[in-house]
Amino acid sequence: MSNKPKKGIPRLLELAGEKRTLLVWSGISSTASVFLMLVPYVSVYFVMAELLKHASDISAVDAAFIIRWAVWGAAGMALGYVLMYIGGMCSHVAAFRILYGIRVKLSDHIGALPLGYFNKHATGKIKKVIEHDVEKIELFIAHQFPDLINTAVMIAAITVTMFSLDMWLALACVIPILIGFACQYSMMAGSKAQAGLKEYFDALENINASSIQYVRGMPSIKIFGQTVRSFRKFYDDMLRYRDFSVKYTDSFQNGYVSFKVMMLSLATFVLPVGLFFISGDPDHMAFAVTLMFFLVLAPGISTPIFKLGSFASTLTVIVEGVNRMDQIFQEQAIVEPESGQKPSAYDIGFREVSFSYGGEGGAEVLKGISFTAPQGQITALVGPSGSGKSTIAQLIPRFWDVQKGGITIGGTDIRDMRSNELMECLSFVFQDTFLFSDTLYNNILAGRPTAAKEEVYAAARAAQCHEFIERLPKGYDTLIGEGGVYLSGGEEQRVSVARAILKNSPILILDEATAYADPENEYQMQLALRELVKGKTVLIIAHRLTTICEADQIIVLKEGQIDDRGTHDELIARGGLYQKMWDAHTATACWEMDLRREEEALER
Ligand SMILES: Nc1ncnc2c1ncn2[C@@H]1O[C@H](COP(=O)(O)OP(=O)(O)OP(=O)(O)O)[C@@H](O)[C@H]1O
């Protein structure tokens, strides 16, 4: 058996899993309903035949026979509708269950991906796949699947009937249909069309991603008096989508027109063939009746065929949507060890770590980094912008896995720890704090969902946010974000410190934690952090060197390598890069002081 990965509809059915059974029932009900719907036509045929047989003496008509067929016809139609309804119900239930199943699978998989994946991929793209592409599947399974079966069975039944009546007339009908299909298929299924569809999906994803950026970047756009036109990315993506859609639709013109012309002129092909054969048939009358039947049936078959054509275009969209889902499923999830090891201590060790964002062979942003952040001590990372400080911090929670060397916690390689155990050891306070659209209380509680009320308040007090929370009209029940209040950058950071205090993990990583702090806020933040770092292994990244000069160890980075290390005094004494940074920092502080003095003088 081949293990080739499935694509398109077979892949969709594979994703549907055991919910396929409902789809099978939907298919069976729809097929049965088609045949039952044909019963009234059969009954009309027999009733007509009986009436014609006794046209000269109508009293000889078998009334019971006619009533029987009338009842059969009505029953067939009624049962046909019931089965059609059951088929529709089954497909709807199956669709929503499949949708739910696929979304859960996608969410589970996304949850298992390394955090770096979310930096690399725009949220708009992921959102489009989970919402838009999965939703299209519902449309297909719930509505079009039973219709598709109906249409296919009807076309098959009509074709069989045609061939059983007359092969030549049937061929005169079927050959133009096949040519019409070939014209359309060559346009829609060719490699150019497939590439076009991919490009169409890319354009749609780009619009999704850049529209989110546009909305998020609205304050900057407004402040700088710009318009949508000046937000080039969104504007360009919209233009690209418009131009591409017009070009893409145009490319189907010839194929679709040829297909439609063929379908609507089937009688033009049937009539000459019929006239050719009628003269050679001894039973002219019977052949004439058959020819009449074909001339009536030919336009009738075009309706289900048009329907089938529209399904073909939906199918290509579904297939591309399933491909997009598979691209997410193919993303390598974090490799979890069978049985995770627990660290016995909480020092962090970097051993000859080299890392490139581009994977193996890419440009290295960290080159052979080795250091130990001892347990219970504060280690600071400093260095010019782009030297790799944030990358080091993000490698510890496995945003990405290192390509060379290894990172350990208490001597245990982080790749040998289960992710939940690794995360339990760590707390983060990032520069950009993320608060959920929820109450302030729940935002702090997120640090340890099992914490008691008093513990949440204690954490808020320690993080210097209790006072400002109490001042809000609804206190801890105040909603944050949409429909609620917005906090200042410094307040948000202190809430995230409260969250970290509540989590009380043995290792703490602070990335630019005082970035938003004004003098008042910075003082509050320092008080909050002092509480937070007590007895923890702390790795801190800060541009304000004054905040880290007390650190037990300072590691100076330059272009992805360790340039120097030591305490503040040792590094100053050595007079290297750190001393230059310190001089620059103190010069800026003096400059700020001078400005303040000038302002004060002016005020006086
Ligand atoms: N997601 C990413 N993909 C590719 N390259 C990245 C990514 N993040 C950072 N880099 C690159 O890696 C290098 C190190 O970046 P990093 O953010 O670690 O530096 P940093 O010292 O923290 O800088 P800063 O002080 O400005 O925040 C930079 O050259 C940066 O351009």
The ligand as an ORCA input file, in Angstrom:
! r2SCAN-3c Opt
* xyz 0 1
  N      12.234     36.518     14.394
  C      13.400     36.838     13.839
  N      13.691     36.380     12.602
  C      14.874     36.684     12.028
  N      15.834     37.437     12.590
  C      15.599     37.923     13.821
  C      14.370     37.660     14.499
  N      14.419     38.264     15.708
  C      15.626     38.881     15.770
  N      16.322     38.679     14.641
  C      17.689     39.159     14.344
  O      18.560     38.582     15.298
  C      19.528     39.519     15.716
  C      19.504     39.620     17.237
  O      18.252     40.189     17.610
  P      17.814     40.379     19.114
  O      16.404     40.873     19.117
  O      18.124     39.147     19.870
  O      18.802     41.540     19.569
  P      18.760     42.442     20.866
  O      20.161     42.506     21.346
  O      17.728     41.950     21.822
  O      18.317     43.831     20.253
  P      17.493     45.019     20.946
  O      18.314     45.496     22.082
  O      17.400     46.063     19.867
  O      16.159     44.478     21.332
  C      19.215     40.830     15.012
  O      20.089     40.937     13.914
  C      17.793     40.665     14.537
  O      17.610     41.337     13.324
*
